[in-house]
Each structure stands twice: as structure tokens, then as C-alpha cells.
Amino acid sequence: MTIKEAQMKVDEWVQKYGVCYFSELTNMACLTEEVGELARVMARVYGDQSFKSGEQANIGEELADIFWVLICIANQTNTDLTEELAKSFEKKTERDKERHINNSKLKSK
């Protein structure tokens, strides 16, 4: 599925099952909440915290939830994520094309 297709599928789902999009501000709060849920799992998988009994690592699920809400915000703001991601690649390539290659901190990894 392409990003554009994902944007269309989320919009179709919202229209069919969700009735309407939450407000932009509510979706921003939801995005923050979802990122927090990912952070919680990451702290347990890669950090020093442990899972409670019955909990499990669900990094993929949390990433998908973040992507879903991000797509909702993009749809609400008429943002073409495919187009914006392409611009981001161009910007980062121009800005960082030598920065990371010449970073001695990264060469030791």
C-alpha cells in the first residue's frame, strides 16, 4: 500500500465507521498519547523497565497507531504525505549529505 492509498483508506474508514474526524487539536493530543504508548514499550524492550505480568511488546501496533493518527491529521489539513515526504528527503539530503558521513561518533558504530 502506498502512502497515498493509506491516506485514502483512512479517509474511507473515517467516513464509513468513524462518522467524522476528531478535531485537529484532539488528533494532536491523540498523536501525543500514541507516541507515549510507543515510548512505554520501547522503555521496556530496550530500556531498563520491565513489563507487568501479561504485557507484551507491541512496537508494530504502536507504530501503526501513530501512523493512523498522523494520516488523520494530514487528511484534515489537506496535506499530501507522499509529496511532503519527497520534499523532506530532498531537504535532508541537501542539508545532511556530508554531515553524518563525516561524523566520527557514527563511524564507531
NORTAKA-V580472 format. One record per run of one state. SS is the DSSP state (alpha for helix, beta for strand, coil for the rest). FROM is the first residue (numbers start at 1). LEN is the number of residues. If there is no record, write none. Layout:
BEGIN
SS:FROM:LEN, SS:FROM:LEN
END
This chain:
BEGIN
coil:1:2, alpha:3:16, coil:19:5, alpha:24:22, coil:46:13, alpha:59:18, coil:77:4, alpha:81:16, coil:97:7, alpha:104:4, coil:108:2
END
